């Protein structure tokens, strides 16, 4: 394990199914992997060998969270040190958010095939351009730390966090800074807003698990993240011209633009799914309080909208696009 970690120094270490690790060993594995140093050992002459050391970002999969895995062992709890070394981020069933018209399994097989063909280019280019940003290592380090500090403050603004949670946010800030630099270098073909929203989605998924977030806030977060995740793939823009027979897989609703404002019009099934298991009634109340639910009748949560492709008016949940700018506070 030490050799594997050291070989991935200053890089990403992907571990498959850490949940398969014996519950009696998993705490030690996490502490050792993300502690950054190996054991002190002696050589055959009883002289101290140089210890292995590494700095890595780890990514693992598992059906159980680390907390759930550790709870299998009686009398053991998940300590803060473990929580911050390997962040439990619940993604439910949304491993593949957009399969680009293909089935999820076909998309994954295609992705694996392309990864097997094209690799090893982005990393060296990233390092070359990173080095070229400043003239000395000290200046470069100061520049990166400044960016990380700024994004750490942005990601934790208005959230009451414990010290270990702040450490987790800082790691997400570091990943975001790397992503933004890769975008600036022309390596990642994403907009800045997409990268920021992706990290905020991960932050919210993690904090949902470690903070005692009220049900109404959880509902709003779930709806906001659902729109961010699926607005390009599961919503039909009623103003766009679509080819005859265009089908949206698992249609969640429609996008309407009125007076330069976006509205996400949810079907009943789409809205229930977007609530992510939270009470839809509580979510509706929270949306009204936030001013993000459009209604044409104070006694109804849904409003009527003309859907030209169906040539009929439907009652739908109309969520204002302003929810995407919501900072997570009530």
Residue pairs with C-beta under 8 A, 6 or more apart in sequence:
1 29
1 32
1 33
2 32
2 38
2 39
2 52
3 52
4 13
5 13
5 33
5 38
5 52
5 54
5 56
6 38
6 52
6 53
6 54
8 54
8 56
9 53
9 54
9 55
9 56
10 54
10 55
10 56
11 56
11 57
11 123
12 56
12 57
12 58
12 59
13 33
13 56
13 57
13 58
13 59
14 58
14 59
14 60
15 58
15 59
15 60
15 61
16 60
16 61
17 60
17 61
17 62
18 26
18 29
18 60
18 61
18 62
18 66
18 86
19 61
19 62
19 63
19 64
19 69
20 62
21 29
21 69
23 69
23 70
23 72
23 73
24 73
26 66
26 69
26 70
27 70
27 76
27 82
30 66
30 82
30 85
30 86
31 81
31 82
31 85
32 38
33 56
33 58
33 85
34 56
34 58
34 85
34 86
35 85
36 53
36 54
36 55
37 51
37 52
37 53
37 54
38 51
38 52
38 53
39 51
40 48
40 49
40 51
41 48
41 49
41 51
42 48
42 49
43 49
57 171
57 175
58 86
60 86
62 69
65 88
65 90
65 209
66 78
66 82
66 83
66 86
66 88
67 78
67 83
67 88
70 76
70 77
70 78
70 82
71 77
71 78
80 162
80 164
81 164
83 164
83 168
83 210
84 164
84 165
84 167
84 168
87 168
87 171
87 206
88 206
88 209
88 210
89 202
89 205
89 206
89 209
90 205
90 208
90 209
91 205
92 276
94 229
95 104
96 104
96 107
96 108
97 229
97 230
97 233
98 229
98 230
98 232
98 233
99 106
99 107
100 107
101 249
102 110
122 182
122 187
125 185
125 187
126 181
126 182
126 185
126 187
129 181
129 185
130 140
130 181
130 185
131 140
133 140
133 143
134 140
134 143
144 177
147 177
147 180
148 170
148 173
148 174
148 177
149 173
151 173
151 176
151 177
152 166
152 169
152 170
152 173
154 173
155 169
155 172
155 173
155 176
155 199
155 200
155 203
156 166
156 169
157 327
158 327
158 328
158 329
159 207
159 211
159 328
161 169
165 207
165 210
165 211
168 206
169 203
172 199
172 202
172 203
172 206
173 199
175 199
176 195
176 196
176 199
179 188
179 190
179 195
179 198
179 199
180 192
180 195
182 188
183 190
183 191
183 192
183 195
188 195
197 228
201 225
201 228
201 229
204 221
204 225
204 328
205 225
207 213
208 218
208 221
213 221
214 330
215 278
215 279
215 282
216 282
216 283
216 285
216 286
216 289
216 330
217 286
217 328
217 330
218 276
218 278
219 275
219 276
219 278
219 279
219 280
219 282
219 283
219 286
220 283
220 286
220 287
220 290
220 323
220 326
221 328
222 274
222 275
222 276
222 277
222 278
222 283
223 271
223 274
223 275
223 276
223 283
223 287
223 319
223 323
224 323
224 324
224 326
225 276
226 252
226 273
226 274
226 276
227 235
227 264
227 274
227 319
227 323
227 324
228 324
230 252
231 255
231 264
233 248
233 249
234 248
234 249
234 250
234 251
234 252
234 253
234 270
235 248
235 251
235 252
235 253
235 254
235 255
235 264
236 242
236 246
236 248
236 251
236 253
236 254
236 255
236 309
237 254
237 255
238 254
238 255
238 256
238 307
238 308
238 309
239 255
239 256
239 257
242 309
251 267
251 270
252 266
252 267
252 269
252 270
252 273
252 274
253 264
253 265
253 266
253 267
253 270
253 271
253 316
253 317
254 264
254 265
254 305
254 307
254 316
255 262
255 263
255 264
255 265
256 262
256 263
256 265
256 305
256 318
257 263
261 320
261 321
261 322
262 320
262 321
263 294
263 318
263 319
263 320
263 321
264 318
264 319
264 321
265 305
265 314
265 316
265 317
265 318
265 319
266 274
266 316
266 317
266 318
266 319
267 316
268 317
271 280
271 317
272 280
275 283
284 293
284 301
284 317
286 330
287 293
287 319
287 323
288 295
289 330
290 323
290 326
290 330
291 320
291 322
292 319
292 320
292 322
292 323
292 326
293 301
293 317
293 318
293 319
293 320
294 303
294 318
294 319
294 320
295 301
295 302
295 303
295 318
296 303
296 304
297 303
300 315
301 317
302 315
302 316
302 317
302 318
303 315
303 316
303 318
304 313
304 314
304 315
305 313
305 314
305 315
305 316
305 318
306 312
306 313
307 313
307 314
